[in-house]
Amino acid sequence: MRNKRAKAYSKLLAQYERHFGFRQPYQVLLDDSFVLCAHKQKMDVQKALDTVMRGSTKLMITQCAMQALYVLGNEFQPAVDLAKTCERRKCNHKEAKPVEECVRDVVGETNKHRYAVATLDPKLRKALRVIPGVPTVHVNRAVLVLEPPSDTTTRHIALLEVGKTGQSKEEKEALAAPAPTAAPATDGAAPEKTEAEEKPRKNRKGPKGPNPLSMKKKQKKPPAPAPAGEGKVEVGKKRKEREEEGAGGGGGDGREERGGEGEGGEKKRKRRRRKKGGAAGEDGGGAGNED
């Protein structure tokens, strides 16, 4: 089979699978004319139908078609043997009917069981074109051909597509129903607002705010510097502690120094000098008295 024909058959069977629910293995009904043709041309029916249907197939034949082959006599016994390899499909006909009517009854008006039909009977092929979703296979010069979809099948597919994209039955009923009317206001009370009226409308017009991603981030302010006097006071405290440790016994002097902690650094220096001088004078005075 050529690639172009194989692609066309694959697309066609994809439509049958999507819209009519066909699944592999495909069920193919054979009639007596197709079996006789296959026997005459020594065709491998299973392999040929698998190639045309682009997948696995299950061959089936009705009891009426088998009866039509039995009537032909012993000359067509090989054809009967070929038909016996197919699965028997019960048609529930107590008396044998013509194969055309039997196949039409089995397929039904909607092809509920999803059969494909392989036949050479032109009357049966014409009758099957009226039923939507029935793939038909026939032989043309020793080549199996899958017929294109009939007009009935094409219209049915179009209606299915419109039904999927259009309004559903519930939506049509909701639109056809009359709109509910608001109850009249009593005692001068204002009518109740619906949910659509209660929701505030968003004003889409006007300038938009800046993009937050493009805005510069706020920088943290550095901490305020400490006052100039605090650092000097701390330094003065450390010096006083060191001087008290070195003096070793100047309790009174230490109290004077503590009394002057709140003053500036220059006064503290002068007091220290005076303390040193006063301490020296006291030492000298004490020595003179001893003499």
Summary of the structure (lengths in Angstrom):
residues: 291
radius of gyration: 55.0
end to end distance: 145.7
largest distance: 172.6
contacts: 666
relative contact order: 0.08
helix: 52%
strand: 9%
